[in-house]
């Protein structure tokens, strides 16, 4: 609409017929709202944000919560398609001319080639459809667009697949959105050229963008919400399901203390902190469906919730750890997800999962009885010394129900004493 020649006629007509005021966003505003939608859903370090729109391509160099550089190019999936005849069967000459034109638009942006980006974050329909095609061709177990990761080589392979098909063949391609079949070659060409230019192999597809940015701006103006995006998601799920927040926090704190104290044994790093927080805070969320077997429901709820700040692998691992918190022999059904997690990930799930079992036992009375936790270990044993203002024999007995599993995973006897 920003580029429409008849917008001066259309906008008054909309106002007259529907009594709706339309504000057309500038390119800078569109970039800002897109970035707001992304930064409230993905932890950003040093990335290139790319939106391939219909008649524009928006680029922004983003770090943390700041936009360092931004630019809008007057080329998008629609106008490139019609300028170089990319809608149906595509000739080599037309494709080469299109690439030359894209390069001419990019060559003068010095900061693109001078900056080493950790990742490219792609938004809008064309880029999201690239992600969907990739998930389908890989038989990926989730159909979740947000925070899906692929490589620059994947984009190249998808482009090769698309460019050799005519319009009707593209419409039948598994995973493609039929309404994008005419312009997707042009849009993918732009995205591929940018990825090649900046030489960044890690590409993240964002399912959040302009719409969510507008929503977050409204929420910030009206309500007080947590600054941390993961805390915001977890709090929202706990509130929606009316879960016991105090118990969730107690289990998280105990699990986190155990994890840090036992680092010399499990050798896992701080990169697991978000997984620990998610799995421990949401371990009981399945009770909202049914108490009996609630660990199974917790797995499903976590796996199918939009949790900001987590990669899809982290969501799956969090769900698997939460599902293992009960004192039973339940085995999480992870075989269908073998394309997402490997044996090392499964080992991490076990190492953290048994710690949540212990933490759950230490807060079995749901009153935060354990006030402090000291951990010591030697070649044969791990000793937990718990302090409390009340008798904690019940909590200790419950936590020791995990001792057999702890011995199996950590190779040491578990001892818990009150002090």
N, C-alpha and C positions, 0 to 999 in steps of 0.2 A: 504493500500500500504506500510505503514511503516513496517508491519510484513510479507509482501509477500516474499516468498523464491526466487522468480524469478525477483525481482525488479531490480537487476543488469543487467538483460537481457531486461526487459521491458522499462526502462527509456531511454537507448540508441536507442531502436526501435522507441519510440515516437518521439525522437529528429530527427531521420533519416527520418521517414515517414511524420511527421507533422511540423517539425521545431519548436517545442515548448519545451522550457526549463522547466523542472519540479523540484520544490524544495519541498522535503518532510519535513514537519514540525516536530520538536521534540515534545515530550509530553508536555514539559514546554511551548513551543511556542503555542501549541494548547490551553492549559489552558489560557494563556495570551490573545489570540485573542478572545476566548469565553467570557472571563471576560470583555474585552473591548466592545464587542457587547452588553453585559448585562448592564454594568454600564452606557452606553450611552442611555439606554432605560428604566431602572427601578431604582428608588431611593433605594439604598442598605444601610441597617444599620449594621446588624450582621447576615450574612447568610452562609449557606453551599451550595456551587455550585456543582451540580452533573451532570456529563455527562456519561450516559451509552452508550458506543460506541460498535462496533462489537467485538473487541478483548481486549478492555481496558475499565476501568472505571476511570474517572478523578474526583478527589475530591479537592475542594479548600475552605478554610475558608476565607471569604471576609468581609471586613468592609469598608464602604464608597467607596473610590476609590483605596483601597489597598488589595492585597492578603497577608493574614497573614501566612497561611500554605497551602501547596498543596502536593498532592501525586497522583500517577497513579498506579492502581492495574491491574495486568495482567489477568483480567477476564472481559468479556463483554457478550453481549447477544448472539453472535454467538458461541464463543468457549465454553461457559457454556452449551448452548443448545446441542451441539454435544458431549460434554464430558459426559453428564448425560442423554442423550436420552429424551430431552424435546420437540422435534419437533412435535411429533404426540400424541398418547395416552400416558399419563404419569402415571407411577406407584408411589405408596406412597414411596417406598424405594428410587427410583431415585430422587424424590423431596427432601426427607430428606437428601440424600447424597449431593445434590446441595446446600442446605441451610448450611450444615456443612462446605462445601468447601468455601462458601461465608464468613461465620463467621471466618474461619481460616485466610482469607485475611484481615478482618477488625479488628480483636482482638488486633493487635499490634499497632494500630494507637491511641495513648493515647489521643491526642487532640480532637478526635471525641467525646469521652464520657465525657471529662473534660470541654467541652465548651457548654454553653447554647445558642443555635441558635434561632434567632427570626423566621427564615423561612428556608425552603429548596428551592433553585431555580433549577429546572430541565431543562435540555436542550437536544437536539438531538432527532432523530426520534422516538425512543422507548418511551421516556418520553412524547413527544408531542402527541403520539398516545394514551397514557393513558388518557391525558387530553381530547382528542376528544371523546373517549369512554364515559368518564364521562359526557361530555356535551350532548351527544346523549341520554344517559340513563336518564338524568335529564330533557330532553326537554328544554335545555338552549336556550334562544332566539338569541344568537349570535353564529356564528361559527368562532370565533376569537381566535387563539391559544395563542397569546402573552398576558402575564400578567393575564392569567386565574388562578383562585385560587381553590384548592380543599384541602381536609384534608387527614391525614394518614389513617383514616377509609375508605375514598373513595378508596384509593389505595388498601387497604386490600380487599374490596368488589370486585373491578375489578379483582384482582388476583384470588380470589375464583371463579369468573365467568370464567376466562380464563383457569385455571388449570384443570377444569373438562370436557373440550371439547377437541376433537381430532383436527387434523389439518384442515380437511374439514369443521368441524363445526365452527372453529375459523374464517375461511375465510368468512363465511356467517354472522358473528356477526356484528350487526349494529355499525358503527363507526370505525371499525378496518381497517387499511390499508392492503389490501390483501397480499402485498409483505412482510409484517412483521408478518404474521400469524404463520410462523414456528419458529420465534425466540422471539416472544413477551413474552412468559411465562418466559423464561430465563431472559430477560431484566427487566421485572416487578419484578421478584424474587429478583434481585440485588437491585433495587430501594426500594422495600418494606423493605428489610432487613436493609438498611441504615437508612430509616426513623424510623424504630423501634428502632434501636441502639441509635440514637441521641435523641429520644423521642421528636420529633418536629411535631406538628399537622398541622402547616400551610405550605402548599406546593404551590409554584408559578411556573407555566409553562412559560418558556421564548420562544417566537417565534424568538428571535434574538440570534445569537451566532457567530460561526467562520466566516461565510461569511460577516456578518455585521461588525465584528471586523476588518477584513481586509479592508473593505470599509472605516470605520471611521479612520483607520490609514492613509489611502491615503488622505482623506479629511483634516485631521489635518495638513498633510505635505504640502498641496497645498493651502488651503484656511483658512480664519479666520472665525470661527464659534462660536456661543455663548457657553459658558461653561455649563450653566444650560440646562439640557436636555429638560425641558418643554418649555423654551424660544426658544430653537432650533426648536422644532416642530411647535410652534405657528408662529414664524417668517417665517418658510418655507411655511406654509399654506397661510399666508397673502401675501407673495411674489408671490406664485403660482397663487393666485386668484386676484392679483392686488388690494387688499383691501386698504382702507384708514387707514394707520397705526396710524396717528396722532389722528384721531377720536377714534380708538380702544383704544389707550393709555389713552386718556382723559376719556372715559367711565370707563375703568378699575380703574384709580386713584380715580375718584369720587365714584364708587361703593365700592372700598376698604375702603375709608375714612368713608363712611356711615356705612359700616359693622362694622368697629372697634368702631365707636362712639355709635352704637346701641347695642353693646354686652349685656349690662344689660337688654335689652328688648328681644332679640332673643335667648340669651344663647348658641350661637354656638361658637365653638372654632377655633383655628388657623388651625386645620386640613382641613378646608374648603378653605384655601387660594389658593390652586391649582385649585379648582373648580371655584372660583371667577375669577381668572386670565383667565382661558380657556374660560369660558362662556362670560365674558365681552369683551375680546380681539377678539373673533370670532363671536360675536352676529350678525354681519352684513355679514358674509361670504356667506350667501345664495344669496346675490345680484348678485354674479357671475353667477347664473342660471337665476334669474328673480327678478326684484325689487318687483313686486307685489307678496305678499305671501312669501317674502324672509325669514321670520322667520321659515317657514316650511322647506325651503331648508337648512337653517343653522342647523336645527336639524339633517337632514340627513347627511350633510357633516361632522359635528363633530362626529356623531356616527360611520361613516364609514372611518374616517381618523385614521392613525396610529399616536397617540399622545403619545410621550414618557413621562414617569413619572407618568402617571395616571393609576389607577386600572380601570377595566372595569365598575365598578359601578360609579366611578368618571367621566368617559367619558359620560356615560348615563345621569348622573345628570347635567353635564355641557351642554350637548345638550338640555336637557329639560329646563334649566334656560335660555339659549340663545333664545330658541323658544318662551319664554314668555315675551320678551322685548317690543313687540308692544303694543299700547294702544287699544287693542281689546279684545274680549271675547274668543280668541282661547284657546282650551284645548289640551294640548300635549297628543297624544295617547300612554299612558304609560301602559295600561292594559296588553299588551303582555309581558311586562318586570317585571311582579309581582314576578318572582322568583329571580330577581336581587335587586330590591328596595322595601322598606317597607313603612308604613305610616309615620314613622319618617323622612325618606328620602324625601318623598313627601312634608312634612311640611317644610323641609329645602329648597327645591326647590322654594316653594312659598315665604319664608322669604327673600331669596336672589334675586329671580326673580323680585320682586317689587322694590328692590333697583336699579337694572339695568334699569328698566323703568324710575325711577327718574333721574338716571345718563344720560340716553339717552336724556331725555328732556333737561337737563342742558347743553348738548352740541349739541343741535338741529341745530345750525347754522354752526357746524363743524369747528369752528375757535378757540376752546379752550377759550371761553369767560369767563368762571368761573375760577378765579385764586386761590380762597381759599374758604373753606367751613367750617363753624362752626355749630355744632349741639348741641341743648339743648332740654331737654324734661321734662315734669312734668306728673302728673297723667292723664291729658286729651289730651295734645298736644305734637307734635314733631315739633320743629322750626328749619329750616335751614336758616342760614344767609350767603348769598353768596356775595363775593366781586369780582369786575371786573373793568377793565379799560374802558369798553364800556357799553352801555345800555343793560341790560339783561332781560327786560320785556318779550320779546318773549320766552326766555329760561325758565323763571319762569312759564309762562302760560303753556308751553308744559309739564314741570315736574309736575305741579299740576293736569294734566290729570290722574296721578296715585293716586290721593288723595283718591278716593273712594276705590280702591283696597288696598291701604295702611291701611285705617281705618278697612277694613274687616280683614286683616291679623294681624296687630299690635294693633288694638283696640284703636287707637289714631288719632286725627285730624292732618293732615299735613299742616304746615304753612311754606311758603318760602318767605324770604324777602331779598331785595338787601341792601347792606350797603356801 
